[in-house]
């Protein structure tokens, strides 16, 4: 597909996100805060569905993983030991012509001469290191002693709580600690909609093991994570596994895979799966002076465990879900004339609203009463939406555009007016095929739950 086509597609997705309340620019009425985004009524549902499914698969459905929720404010010693204070930086360059601040790797090159990608200027400053962490002060004293950081990743709080969690959970190696939460990076150039943001959410697992299990578990987790993406509706052929070459890998890592997705703006990383050896725990053990060793009851050995880390971005995955789901096809309008339909083909598991319930007419009291009954039946089990306004075709279309997989219509047959055998049945319409089937209200809950789990 052409670049132009992809750019147009991305524009349509961004526009849909705003129009229907998935994603807004943060502080929009004040001109926006660059690199920060707010999720609207539908975006927050989509995001929660993603995080809940990750938690279900990574924690609840396993015996060997427990969860935690660490603080965002982080002790400076943690990030000194992890290497972030010294080394978590990007080389930065200024263009003296247009005053743009640029990441060194964003410069373009013409006949071997580096250029500003904005204005083509060649008058550039020397690269300097720019630390990506947000620094803040804790308490009233705004001096050196009160510095704290907003965490640049959730992983470090897992490492520094390793010993506490090992003791309370009584897990044996290999076992993991999972966490979902916000992280912050002062990106020089936030871009590609929500893809590179300054405030974002991560879903991270630190899976502790013996040294000899590391490489095998690295491959195991890569496969598990690929399955996860397929199970939320991202086609396998849109995912790409990149083996990170030796010279790009962190010095302590013995192997890293990037799981990438073909976004309209290019193939970009969704998740890194890295074998980080015993680097993190060893660093914290050294810096804190506290033992972070594991004692093996059987072999009577004492050692610092190694770790494999699958680390996924929530916001990136939400964006991938939207990009993957966005489609345009043809559907008949009220008069049977074909028109373009915008449809989000989200996996029902991810859809913000699972089922919309429509009385055929809003001024027919028995239809409305029956629709309310159906709403009450479904509501404890899934997020449903009631809509009685406008022609039924238009109501379907509004739901198609936000990815609602099922629509239930209460019509005169539900009341048994034409055919007594159809009493208490409804029309169940499928978003993707637009096919309709007749389902008894008694079977509705079972039918729907089996399709959205
Ligand atoms: Zn410039």
Boltz pocket constraint, residues with backbone or C-beta under 6 A from the ligand:
constraints:
  - pocket:
      binder: B
      contacts: [[A, 95], [A, 96], [A, 97], [A, 98], [A, 99], [A, 100], [A, 116], [A, 117], [A, 118], [A, 119], [A, 120], [A, 121]]
      max_distance: 6.0
